Amino acid sequence: MKILVCIRQGLDGEINPFDACAYEAALQISGAEVIIISMGALPVKDFLLRLTRLGAKKAILLSDKAFAGADTIATAYTLSLAVKKIKPDLIFCGRQTLVGDTAQTGPMLSVYSGTGLITNVMSIDEIGESITCTTRDMGSQTAALPALITIERINNLRLPSILSKMGDVEIWSAEDIGADIEKCGLAGSPTRVLKTFENEAGKRRCKFISFDELQNAIDEGLKKSRERVEVNSLSAERLAKVYTVGEAPLSFAETVSDDITVLPLTNADALAEKIATDKPNAVLWASDSLSKKLAAQVSAMLNLGLCADCTALETDGQKLMMYRPALSGSIIAKIESLTAPAMATVRTTQGSGDIVVAVGFGAKDSLDAVKAFAAGINAELAATRKAVDNDIMPYNLQVGLTGKTVSPPVYIAVGISGAVHHIAGMQAAGTVIAINQDKNAPIFDYADYGIVADIKKILDNIK
């Protein structure tokens, strides 16, 4: 059993956390020959050398000036050539990187490599002539080998032992893998970043209240008509024809076109054929796991650019311009597609109740009280990434760039500092109430009401 693990070095010099989970999952397969692969500049070699100490037989670095500036589709093309040379039984990828946050490369790579595909894997249940996995929100799935799976944050990457030794790192150029350089790097990338700017979306004017006023704030929030906190507005010019896959992206489509057709959420082959035949100006997809998987597959099948996780759209009547957060939500990038139709996944919210109580790391010592409070007001629970990473709350409740997006009428953030990657998942809520001991916590910049006090004392008084 040969397993190829795709790895990216983060901006902090460390392994992307989702890729770390994929690497650990591969190392746990008994008797497997594990090879790690990355694409980057020559200094990445040292990073890969360190990782070989954990158990990979060898590492491969795809490094060539022709690979620079690649978007997801050009990256997937380049990796696929290495896959065909290595001929692995399985390819493991992290669900997404924290640099691009797209979750596109894995599904695109499966198309170019001709493998089966399972995304959002929470556990690997059986491997034989096929692989069966439990996914985050699509149930149990099976794919015949060779197959590619994308893995959620399901484990912790082991540390090297004192006696472990570094393996070999092979450096492959474009010539080594027989790459068409017109399909690599910037030249082969069908999306272009036009400009970037600081992300200030979702900021609100916080009114500080006492804990005695909390219930009144909740009641007031439930009475209000929920307003979506979006950057997008209606474009004066209109695109002639826009398709949405499913109804969830309709509100985005309406900002750029009056002629909108809703396609059923079927399968990649059928959708690709329909899009290729009808040639709409743009195709929009929702941000649920299935839609993102299908969008990436269709993108690779038709060699079309795909912009991920868009929060706003605009048009000049000819082109579609797409706005999306990047670098964990700290900046907004304005992007255009050089191919037609333009395709994008748009940030749609996942179902939640009227009230969501989100637990942050700051609530770790008051967890039982927070849960009792949430139950008392019939609220659903959510969590930050830090709370999940520290085993305070389960992963399926995580809200943010690496979790889910919610938009309840009332969102109560308990012990949450307000990191941008969490704000990205809750900024569409109607009324946001933040409870934190630190009056300078960033969460108050994104809240309608703020309570500065000890969490446990507040909840004890509510009782």
BADO-168481 format. One record per residue (C-alpha): residue in three letters; x, y, z. Coordinates in Angstrom, 1 decimal, m for minus. Example, Ala and Ser with C-alpha at 12.3 -4.5 7.8 and 13.67 -1.06 7.14 Angstrom:
<sites>
SITE residu     xx     yy     zz
SITE    ALA   12.3   m4.5    7.8
SITE    SER   13.7   m1.1    7.1
</sites>
This chain:
<sites>
SITE residu     xx     yy     zz
SITE    MET    0.0    0.0    0.0
SITE    LYS    1.6    3.3   m1.2
SITE    ILE    0.1    6.5    0.2
SITE    LEU    1.0    9.9   m1.1
SITE    VAL    0.4   12.8    1.3
SITE    CYS    0.1   16.3   m0.1
SITE    ILE    1.6   18.9    2.2
SITE    ARG    1.9   22.7    2.3
SITE    GLN    4.1   24.8    4.4
SITE    GLY    2.1   27.6    6.1
SITE    LEU    3.1   31.2    6.4
SITE    ASP    4.3   30.5    9.9
SITE    GLY    6.8   28.0    8.5
SITE    GLU    4.9   25.0   10.0
SITE    ILE    2.8   22.3    8.3
SITE    ASN   m0.7   23.3    7.4
SITE    PRO   m2.9   21.9   10.3
SITE    PHE   m5.3   19.9    8.0
SITE    ASP   m2.3   18.5    6.2
SITE    ALA   m0.8   17.5    9.5
SITE    CYS   m3.9   15.4   10.2
SITE    ALA   m3.6   13.8    6.7
SITE    TYR    0.0   12.9    7.3
SITE    GLU   m0.8   11.4   10.7
SITE    ALA   m3.7    9.4    9.2
SITE    ALA   m1.3    8.0    6.6
SITE    LEU    1.3    7.1    9.2
SITE    GLN   m1.4    5.2   11.2
SITE    ILE   m2.1    2.8    8.3
SITE    SER   m0.2   m0.4    9.2
SITE    GLY    2.4   m1.5    6.6
SITE    ALA    1.9    1.5    4.3
SITE    GLU    4.7    3.1    2.4
SITE    VAL    4.2    6.9    3.0
SITE    ILE    5.6    9.5    0.7
SITE    ILE    5.0   13.2    1.2
SITE    ILE    4.9   15.8   m1.6
SITE    SER    4.9   19.5   m1.7
SITE    MET    5.2   22.3   m4.2
SITE    GLY    7.3   25.4   m3.5
SITE    ALA   10.7   27.1   m3.6
SITE    LEU   13.9   25.3   m2.8
SITE    PRO   14.0   26.3    0.9
SITE    VAL   10.9   24.1    1.4
SITE    LYS   13.4   21.2    1.2
SITE    ASP   14.5   21.7    4.8
SITE    PHE   10.9   21.8    6.0
SITE    LEU   10.2   18.4    4.3
SITE    LEU   13.4   16.9    5.6
SITE    ARG   12.2   17.6    9.2
SITE    LEU    8.9   15.9    8.4
SITE    THR   10.5   12.8    7.1
SITE    ARG   11.7   12.1   10.6
SITE    LEU    8.1   11.2   11.5
SITE    GLY    8.0    8.1    9.2
SITE    ALA    7.7    9.0    5.5
SITE    LYS    9.9    6.9    3.3
SITE    LYS   10.8   10.0    1.3
SITE    ALA    9.7   13.4    0.3
SITE    ILE    9.3   15.0   m3.1
SITE    LEU    9.5   18.7   m3.7
SITE    LEU    8.1   20.1   m6.9
SITE    SER   10.2   23.2   m7.5
SITE    ASP   10.4   25.2  m10.7
SITE    LYS   10.0   28.9  m11.6
SITE    ALA    7.2   27.7  m13.9
SITE    PHE    5.2   26.6  m10.8
SITE    ALA    5.2   30.1   m9.2
SITE    GLY    1.9   31.9   m8.8
SITE    ALA   m0.3   28.9   m9.2
SITE    ASP   m4.0   29.0   m8.2
SITE    THR   m5.8   25.8   m7.2
SITE    ILE   m6.4   24.5  m10.7
SITE    ALA   m2.8   25.0  m11.8
SITE    THR   m1.6   23.4   m8.5
SITE    ALA   m3.8   20.4   m9.0
SITE    TYR   m2.6   19.9  m12.6
SITE    THR    1.1   20.0  m11.5
SITE    LEU    0.5   17.6   m8.6
SITE    SER   m1.4   15.2  m10.9
SITE    LEU    1.7   14.8  m13.1
SITE    ALA    3.7   13.7  m10.0
SITE    VAL    0.8   11.4   m9.0
SITE    LYS    1.0    9.6  m12.4
SITE    LYS    4.7    9.2  m11.9
SITE    ILE    4.4    7.9   m8.4
SITE    LYS    1.3    5.7   m8.9
SITE    PRO    0.0    5.7   m5.3
SITE    ASP   m2.9    3.6   m4.1
SITE    LEU   m4.2    6.4   m2.0
SITE    ILE   m3.7   10.2   m1.9
SITE    PHE   m4.3   12.0    1.4
SITE    CYS   m4.9   15.7    1.4
SITE    GLY   m5.9   18.1    4.2
SITE    ARG   m9.4   19.5    3.7
SITE    GLN   m7.9   23.0    3.0
SITE    THR   m5.0   25.3    3.7
SITE    LEU   m5.2   28.3    6.0
SITE    VAL   m3.7   30.5    3.3
SITE    GLY   m6.3   30.1    0.6
SITE    ASP   m9.1   28.4    2.6
SITE    THR  m10.6   27.0   m0.7
SITE    ALA  m10.9   23.2   m0.2
SITE    GLN  m10.5   22.9   m4.0
SITE    THR   m7.1   21.4   m4.7
SITE    GLY   m8.0   17.9   m3.5
SITE    PRO  m11.2   17.4   m5.6
SITE    MET   m9.5   19.0   m8.6
SITE    LEU   m6.5   16.7   m8.2
SITE    SER   m8.8   13.6   m8.1
SITE    VAL  m10.2   14.6  m11.5
SITE    TYR   m6.8   15.2  m13.1
SITE    SER   m5.4   12.0  m11.6
SITE    GLY   m8.5    9.9  m12.5
SITE    THR   m9.0    8.6   m8.9
SITE    GLY  m12.0    8.1   m6.7
SITE    LEU  m12.9   10.9   m4.2
SITE    ILE  m14.1   11.2   m0.6
SITE    THR  m14.0   14.6    1.0
SITE    ASN  m14.4   15.9    4.6
SITE    VAL  m13.2   12.6    6.2
SITE    MET  m13.7   12.2    9.9
SITE    SER  m12.5    8.6   10.2
SITE    ILE  m11.0    5.9    7.9
SITE    ASP  m13.1    2.8    8.6
SITE    GLU  m11.8    0.1    6.1
SITE    ILE   m9.2   m0.2    3.4
SITE    GLY   m9.0   m3.1    0.9
SITE    GLU   m9.7   m2.9   m2.8
SITE    SER  m11.7    0.2   m1.8
SITE    ILE  m11.6    2.7    1.0
SITE    THR  m14.6    3.4    3.3
SITE    CYS  m14.7    6.6    5.4
SITE    THR  m17.1    8.4    7.7
SITE    THR  m17.4   12.0    6.5
SITE    ARG  m18.3   15.2    8.4
SITE    ASP  m21.7   15.7    7.0
SITE    MET  m22.2   13.3    4.0
SITE    GLY  m22.4   10.0    6.0
SITE    SER  m20.3    6.9    5.1
SITE    GLN  m18.8    6.8    1.7
SITE    THR  m16.8    4.3   m0.3
SITE    ALA  m14.4    4.8   m3.2
SITE    ALA  m12.5    2.2   m5.2
SITE    LEU   m8.7    2.4   m5.2
SITE    PRO   m6.8    4.4   m6.4
SITE    ALA   m8.6    7.1   m4.4
SITE    LEU   m8.1   10.5   m2.9
SITE    ILE   m9.5   11.6    0.4
SITE    THR   m9.5   15.0    2.0
SITE    ILE   m9.2   14.9    5.8
SITE    GLU  m10.6   17.1    8.6
SITE    ARG   m8.9   17.9   11.8
SITE    ILE   m9.3   14.5   13.3
SITE    ASN   m5.9   13.8   15.1
SITE    ASN   m2.7   15.3   16.3
SITE    LEU    0.5   14.8   14.3
SITE    ARG    3.1   12.8   16.3
SITE    LEU    6.4   14.2   17.4
SITE    PRO    9.7   12.7   16.1
SITE    SER   11.5   10.3   18.4
SITE    ILE   15.0   11.0   19.6
SITE    LEU   16.3    8.1   17.5
SITE    SER   14.5    9.0   14.3
SITE    LYS   16.5    9.9   11.2
SITE    MET   15.7   12.2    8.2
SITE    GLY   14.8   10.6    4.9
SITE    ASP   15.6   11.7    1.4
SITE    VAL   14.1   14.6   m0.4
SITE    GLU   13.9   14.5   m4.2
SITE    ILE   13.5   17.7   m6.2
SITE    TRP   11.4   17.5   m9.4
SITE    SER   11.3   20.2  m12.0
SITE    ALA    8.7   20.8  m14.7
SITE    GLU   10.8   18.8  m17.1
SITE    ASP   11.0   15.9  m14.6
SITE    ILE    7.3   15.4  m14.6
SITE    GLY    6.7   16.3  m18.2
SITE    ALA    4.7   19.4  m17.4
SITE    ASP    3.2   21.8  m20.0
SITE    ILE    4.4   25.0  m18.5
SITE    GLU    1.5   26.9  m20.1
SITE    LYS   m0.7   25.0  m17.6
SITE    CYS    1.5   25.6  m14.6
SITE    GLY    1.9   28.5  m12.2
SITE    LEU    0.6   31.9  m13.1
SITE    ALA    0.4   31.1  m16.8
SITE    GLY   m1.9   28.2  m16.1
SITE    SER   m4.1   29.9  m13.5
SITE    PRO   m7.5   31.0  m14.7
SITE    THR   m8.2   33.3  m11.8
SITE    ARG   m6.5   36.6  m11.1
SITE    VAL   m6.4   38.7   m7.9
SITE    LEU   m7.1   42.3   m9.0
SITE    LYS   m6.5   43.9   m5.6
SITE    THR   m6.6   43.2   m1.8
SITE    PHE   m7.6   45.3    1.1
SITE    GLU   m8.1   45.0    4.9
SITE    ASN  m11.3   43.1    5.9
SITE    GLU  m13.5   45.2    8.0
SITE    ALA  m16.8   43.5    7.1
SITE    GLY  m19.1   42.7    9.9
SITE    LYS  m18.0   45.4   12.3
SITE    ARG  m20.8   46.8   14.5
SITE    ARG  m21.3   49.5   17.1
SITE    CYS  m21.3   47.8   20.5
SITE    LYS  m23.5   48.9   23.3
SITE    PHE  m22.2   47.8   26.7
SITE    ILE  m24.9   46.6   29.1
SITE    SER  m25.0   44.9   32.5
SITE    PHE  m25.8   41.2   33.0
SITE    ASP  m29.3   42.2   34.2
SITE    GLU  m30.0   43.5   30.7
SITE    LEU  m28.9   40.3   28.9
SITE    GLN  m32.4   38.7   28.6
SITE    ASN  m33.8   42.0   27.3
SITE    ALA  m31.1   42.1   24.6
SITE    ILE  m31.9   38.5   23.7
SITE    ASP  m35.6   39.3   23.5
SITE    GLU  m35.0   42.4   21.4
SITE    GLY  m32.8   40.4   19.0
SITE    LEU  m35.4   37.8   18.5
SITE    LYS  m38.0   40.5   17.6
SITE    LYS  m35.8   42.2   15.0
SITE    SER  m35.9   41.1   11.4
SITE    ARG  m32.6   39.5   10.7
SITE    GLU  m30.4   41.5    8.4
SITE    ARG  m27.6   39.8    6.5
SITE    VAL  m24.2   41.5    7.1
SITE    GLU  m22.8   41.5    3.5
SITE    VAL  m20.4   43.5    1.4
SITE    ASN  m22.4   42.9   m1.8
SITE    SER  m24.9   45.3   m3.2
SITE    LEU  m26.9   45.4   m6.4
SITE    SER  m24.8   46.0   m9.5
SITE    ALA  m26.1   48.6  m11.9
SITE    GLU  m25.0   46.5  m14.8
SITE    ARG  m26.3   43.0  m15.2
SITE    LEU  m25.0   39.7  m16.5
SITE    ALA  m27.2   38.1  m19.2
SITE    LYS  m27.5   34.6  m17.8
SITE    VAL  m26.4   33.2  m14.4
SITE    TYR  m26.9   29.6  m13.1
SITE    THR  m27.0   28.6   m9.5
SITE    VAL  m26.5   25.0   m8.4
SITE    GLY  m29.2   24.6   m5.8
SITE    GLU  m31.3   27.5   m4.4
SITE    ALA  m28.9   28.6   m1.6
SITE    PRO  m26.8   31.0   m3.8
SITE    LEU  m29.9   32.8   m5.2
SITE    SER  m29.5   35.9   m3.1
SITE    PHE  m26.0   36.4   m4.5
SITE    ALA  m27.1   35.7   m8.1
SITE    GLU  m29.8   38.4   m7.8
SITE    THR  m27.1   41.0   m7.1
SITE    VAL  m25.6   40.6  m10.6
SITE    SER  m28.4   39.2  m12.9
SITE    ASP  m32.1   39.2  m13.6
SITE    ASP  m31.9   36.0  m15.7
SITE    ILE  m31.2   33.2  m13.2
SITE    THR  m31.6   29.4  m13.6
SITE    VAL  m31.4   27.0  m10.7
SITE    LEU  m29.8   23.6  m11.5
SITE    PRO  m30.4   20.6   m9.3
SITE    LEU  m27.6   19.4   m7.1
SITE    THR  m26.9   16.2   m9.0
SITE    ASN  m23.5   14.9   m9.9
SITE    ALA  m20.3   16.4  m11.4
SITE    ASP  m20.6   14.7  m14.8
SITE    ALA  m24.2   15.9  m15.4
SITE    LEU  m23.5   19.4  m14.2
SITE    ALA  m20.4   19.8  m16.3
SITE    GLU  m22.3   18.7  m19.4
SITE    LYS  m25.1   21.1  m18.7
SITE    ILE  m22.8   24.0  m18.1
SITE    ALA  m20.6   23.3  m21.2
SITE    THR  m23.7   23.0  m23.4
SITE    ASP  m25.6   26.1  m22.2
SITE    LYS  m22.6   28.4  m21.6
SITE    PRO  m24.0   30.8  m19.0
SITE    ASN  m22.1   33.9  m18.0
SITE    ALA  m21.5   32.6  m14.4
SITE    VAL  m22.2   29.6  m12.2
SITE    LEU  m22.6   30.0   m8.5
SITE    TRP  m22.4   27.2   m5.9
SITE    ALA  m23.2   27.1   m2.2
SITE    SER  m20.6   26.6    0.5
SITE    ASP  m21.9   23.2    1.9
SITE    SER  m19.5   20.3    1.6
SITE    LEU  m21.2   18.6   m1.3
SITE    SER  m21.5   21.9   m3.3
SITE    LYS  m17.9   22.7   m2.8
SITE    LYS  m16.8   19.2   m3.8
SITE    LEU  m18.9   19.3   m7.0
SITE    ALA  m17.8   22.8   m7.9
SITE    ALA  m14.1   21.8   m7.7
SITE    GLN  m14.7   18.7   m9.8
SITE    VAL  m16.6   20.6  m12.5
SITE    SER  m13.9   23.3  m12.5
SITE    ALA  m11.3   20.7  m13.3
SITE    MET  m13.4   18.8  m15.8
SITE    LEU  m14.0   22.0  m17.8
SITE    ASN  m10.7   23.7  m17.0
SITE    LEU  m12.6   26.7  m15.6
SITE    GLY  m11.5   29.1  m12.9
SITE    LEU  m13.2   28.8   m9.5
SITE    CYS  m13.2   31.4   m6.8
SITE    ALA  m14.0   30.1   m3.3
SITE    ASP  m16.0   31.4   m0.4
SITE    CYS  m17.1   34.7   m1.9
SITE    THR  m18.9   37.2    0.3
SITE    ALA  m19.8   39.6   m2.5
SITE    LEU  m20.1   39.9   m6.3
SITE    GLU  m20.3   42.7   m8.8
SITE    THR  m20.3   43.0  m12.5
SITE    ASP  m19.7   45.5  m15.3
SITE    GLY  m22.2   43.6  m17.4
SITE    GLN  m19.5   41.5  m19.1
SITE    LYS  m17.3   40.2  m16.3
SITE    LEU  m18.0   38.9  m12.9
SITE    MET  m15.8   40.3  m10.1
SITE    MET  m15.7   38.2   m6.9
SITE    TYR  m14.7   39.2   m3.4
SITE    ARG  m13.5   36.7   m0.9
SITE    PRO  m11.6   36.6    2.4
SITE    ALA   m8.1   35.2    2.5
SITE    LEU   m5.3   34.7    5.0
SITE    SER   m7.7   33.4    7.6
SITE    GLY  m10.1   36.3    6.9
SITE    SER   m7.7   39.2    7.6
SITE    ILE   m7.9   40.5    4.0
SITE    ILE  m10.4   40.7    1.2
SITE    ALA   m9.3   39.9   m2.3
SITE    LYS  m11.1   41.1   m5.5
SITE    ILE  m10.8   38.4   m8.1
SITE    GLU  m11.8   37.8  m11.7
SITE    SER  m11.9   34.7  m13.8
SITE    LEU  m10.1   34.6  m17.2
SITE    THR  m12.3   31.7  m18.3
SITE    ALA  m16.0   31.6  m19.1
SITE    PRO  m18.3   31.0  m17.5
SITE    ALA  m17.0   32.5  m14.3
SITE    MET  m17.6   30.1  m11.4
SITE    ALA  m17.7   30.8   m7.6
SITE    THR  m18.7   29.2   m4.4
SITE    VAL  m20.5   31.8   m2.3
SITE    ARG  m20.7   32.0    1.5
SITE    THR  m24.1   30.5    2.4
SITE    THR  m25.1   29.7    5.9
SITE    GLN  m25.9   26.4    7.5
SITE    GLY  m29.0   25.8    9.4
SITE    SER  m29.2   26.9   13.0
SITE    GLY  m31.9   27.7   15.5
SITE    ASP  m33.1   31.2   16.7
SITE    ILE  m30.3   31.4   19.3
SITE    VAL  m26.8   30.1   19.2
SITE    VAL  m24.5   30.2   22.3
SITE    ALA  m20.9   29.9   21.1
SITE    VAL  m18.3   28.7   23.6
SITE    GLY  m14.8   30.1   23.5
SITE    PHE  m11.6   29.0   25.3
SITE    GLY  m12.3   31.7   27.9
SITE    ALA  m15.4   29.7   29.0
SITE    LYS  m13.4   26.5   29.7
SITE    ASP  m13.9   26.8   33.5
SITE    SER  m17.6   27.5   33.2
SITE    LEU  m18.6   24.9   30.6
SITE    ASP  m21.4   23.3   32.6
SITE    ALA  m22.9   26.6   33.4
SITE    VAL  m22.8   27.7   29.8
SITE    LYS  m24.5   24.5   28.6
SITE    ALA  m27.2   24.9   31.3
SITE    PHE  m27.7   28.5   30.2
SITE    ALA  m28.0   27.5   26.6
SITE    ALA  m30.5   24.8   27.4
SITE    GLY  m32.5   27.2   29.5
SITE    ILE  m33.0   29.6   26.6
SITE    ASN  m33.5   26.8   24.0
SITE    ALA  m30.3   27.7   22.2
SITE    GLU  m28.0   25.6   20.1
SITE    LEU  m24.3   25.3   21.0
SITE    ALA  m21.4   26.3   18.9
SITE    ALA  m17.6   26.6   19.5
SITE    THR  m14.5   28.3   18.4
SITE    ARG  m11.5   26.5   16.9
SITE    LYS   m9.4   27.0   20.1
SITE    ALA  m12.2   25.5   22.2
SITE    VAL  m12.3   22.5   19.8
SITE    ASP   m8.5   22.1   19.6
SITE    ASN   m8.4   22.0   23.4
SITE    ASP  m11.1   19.3   23.6
SITE    ILE  m13.5   21.6   25.3
SITE    MET  m16.2   21.2   22.6
SITE    PRO  m16.7   18.7   19.7
SITE    TYR  m15.4   19.5   16.2
SITE    ASN  m18.9   19.3   14.6
SITE    LEU  m19.9   22.5   16.5
SITE    GLN  m16.9   24.6   15.3
SITE    VAL  m17.9   27.9   13.6
SITE    GLY  m15.5   29.9   11.4
SITE    LEU  m13.3   29.5    8.4
SITE    THR  m12.3   26.0    9.3
SITE    GLY  m15.7   25.1   10.6
SITE    LYS  m19.2   26.1    9.5
SITE    THR  m21.0   29.4    8.9
SITE    VAL  m24.2   30.2   10.8
SITE    SER  m26.6   33.1   10.8
SITE    PRO  m29.1   32.9   13.7
SITE    PRO  m31.2   35.9   14.8
SITE    VAL  m29.2   35.9   18.1
SITE    TYR  m25.6   34.8   18.5
SITE    ILE  m24.2   34.9   22.1
SITE    ALA  m20.4   34.7   22.1
SITE    VAL  m19.2   33.4   25.6
SITE    GLY  m15.5   33.7   26.4
SITE    ILE  m14.6   34.3   22.8
SITE    SER  m11.7   36.7   22.0
SITE    GLY  m12.8   37.4   18.4
SITE    ALA  m10.2   36.0   16.0
SITE    VAL  m10.9   36.8   12.4
SITE    HIS  m11.2   33.2   11.4
SITE    HIS  m14.1   32.8   13.9
SITE    ILE  m15.8   36.1   12.9
SITE    ALA  m16.0   34.8    9.3
SITE    GLY  m18.4   32.1   10.4
SITE    MET  m20.8   34.2   12.5
SITE    GLN  m20.8   37.8   11.1
SITE    ALA  m24.1   37.1    9.3
SITE    ALA  m25.9   36.7   12.6
SITE    GLY  m28.8   39.1   13.3
SITE    THR  m27.9   40.3   16.9
SITE    VAL  m24.5   39.5   18.4
SITE    ILE  m24.1   39.6   22.2
SITE    ALA  m20.5   39.2   23.5
SITE    ILE  m19.6   38.2   27.1
SITE    ASN  m16.0   38.6   28.0
SITE    GLN  m13.9   39.8   30.9
SITE    ASP  m11.6   41.9   28.7
SITE    LYS  m13.2   45.1   27.5
SITE    ASN  m10.6   45.4   24.7
SITE    ALA  m11.3   41.9   23.3
SITE    PRO  m11.8   42.2   19.5
SITE    ILE  m15.1   40.4   19.7
SITE    PHE  m16.8   43.6   20.9
SITE    ASP  m16.0   45.2   17.6
SITE    TYR  m18.4   42.7   16.0
SITE    ALA  m21.1   42.7   18.7
SITE    ASP  m24.3   44.7   19.1
SITE    TYR  m24.2   44.3   22.8
SITE    GLY  m21.3   43.7   25.2
SITE    ILE  m21.1   42.5   28.8
SITE    VAL  m17.8   42.9   30.5
SITE    ALA  m17.7   40.6   33.6
SITE    ASP  m16.7   37.2   34.9
SITE    ILE  m18.7   34.6   32.8
SITE    LYS  m19.4   32.3   35.7
SITE    LYS  m20.8   35.1   37.9
SITE    ILE  m23.0   36.3   35.1
SITE    LEU  m24.4   32.8   34.5
SITE    ASP  m24.9   32.2   38.2
SITE    ASN  m26.9   35.4   38.4
SITE    ILE  m29.1   34.4   35.5
SITE    LYS  m30.0   31.3   37.3
</sites>
